[in-house]
């Protein structure tokens, strides 16, 4: 964790902390025989919400594949970004009403 501060901690159900200027909250909520993971990411800079939202989308998709025993080999685009990230980023830009020229650029691959 990068210079973060733990804001709330209740194992194994809750972890909340700062991450740079953002706040992240991970919660496990009981559901049936298992649980549901709820991630809340509060952005210090809204113009990076599409970039990070697309990143979390990809990461959580791979996590779900792993948990269900599906193959998890990662496929990247030519530029080193996870396959599908660019399309997700465009959708999040639209949903969050972020002008592309103001959006935080993708991480370098």
Secondary structure, DSSP 4 states (H G I P E B T S, - for coil): --S--EEEEETTTEEEEEETTEEEEEEEEEETTEEEEEEEEE-SSGGGHHHHHHHHHHHHHHHHHHHTT------B-TTSSBTTHHHHHHHHHHHHT--TTTSPPPPP-
